């Protein structure tokens, strides 16, 4: 643009010079006295004039032509320079973009080596950048109260109770190995409840080893934080508790079927009844198969339906003197012992369990039920007689629940739609629960007691042969981690002939409350 204007000025100046010089010459001629000015002007205009003027005009024309050539050269050079400038800028932009990509790649590579730390509703988590090594910290804290109601006689101890206080360490090692370590500080002494590792070779084939729950009872296998009531039912009294062993397990067809088969030392009954510390060669085989045929289907009404069977088999043989004794004990909802064997009774022979089980969850409705058979050969050796009895004890329970606030019920816990927050008019999730349970002890356990109590396996003066319990409760889930609940349980007994001051001497009525923190 500038060179074009310069060229125009040069041309204008040249034209002006061509006309100006003749005019100046003509002006000089006009001063002549003989009146010949007009003739000279015409001659000059026609290209005449003195040789000096013509030479000067010629020189000026050459200068102008040189200037025009320079201007033309500038006009041709300007676009080239502009193109070069644009090209330089484009190259610089490309260099900056590539540098940015390099920086991003370097940042990504660095992030891939930085450990990850997270904190949320599921607890604390520390992991390697590739998540092959993970350490998770969870916790369960349950603070209870129990209040017993009796007109007279024996009753449980009222008061506060730290039911469970468990820091839980879990995670993975080298991607495929899961671990769990769970001590409990809630009782009178510190105990290790879980300590195991699981190899996840594939969803359908996993190996678990250590201390964990044998795969028999449905309610027993449910996590402590997800049970409907403070304490498990009478049916759980007959299934095995945590034990040392190894198991194969897995999920098939996307979880529509699951199985577990394990070899254990010989599990105790759930409430702590040990059956193997005085036996030799008493390994227990425990197994469970559970099916959820419609879990992955589009039939919503049946997706929450599951059923299965669990069981165990072992052969107990005495390893020490008779004085060691078999000391099973079955407890009420209020954790009072209403049945126990005599001290001189011990296990000798086959002990098997069988537990058909089912649950159904649909929308806010939940239902869980199971039946348990515990068949065990026991003996009584004492001065004055001896008994060898195949004891066949049975129990069953059914429990139902309904979420008043409309959340989905689940075997694995409840997640409120809206967390408790009065400022927003949100009150968490509310659930009503009900349960009925029945436990029957084999009548043969009490045979011989009328003649000589020492000859019987158990005494009706101390133990009942049956317990029936119903319970009602209200659970309040403030959020996923905090729960408060209150429930009432009523238990009646049969076959007891002892004093009224005994546990089974009158019905047990107990009010429970709980505040639970779990993450």
Secondary structure as UniProt FT lines:
FT   HELIX           2..29
FT   TURN            30..31
FT   TURN            33..34
FT   HELIX           37..45
FT   TURN            46..47
FT   HELIX           51..111
FT   TURN            112..113
FT   STRAND          116..120
FT   TURN            121..122
FT   STRAND          123..127
FT   TURN            129..130
FT   STRAND          134..148
FT   STRAND          159..173
FT   TURN            174..176
FT   STRAND          177..184
FT   STRAND          191..202
FT   TURN            203..204
FT   STRAND          205..213
FT   HELIX           218..221
FT   HELIX           224..226
FT   HELIX           234..238
FT   STRAND          242..252
FT   HELIX           253..255
FT   STRAND          257..264
FT   TURN            270..271
FT   TURN            277..278
FT   STRAND          284..291
FT   TURN            293..296
FT   HELIX           300..303
FT   STRAND          305..316
FT   HELIX           322..324
FT   STRAND          329..331
FT   TURN            333..334
FT   STRAND          337..340
FT   TURN            343..344
FT   STRAND          345..362
FT   TURN            363..364
FT   STRAND          365..382
FT   TURN            383..384
FT   STRAND          385..403
FT   TURN            404..405
FT   TURN            411..412
FT   HELIX           422..424
FT   STRAND          429..440
FT   HELIX           443..446
FT   TURN            447..451
FT   HELIX           453..455
FT   TURN            460..462
FT   STRAND          466..477
FT   STRAND          482..494
FT   TURN            500..501
FT   HELIX           503..505
FT   STRAND          508..518
//
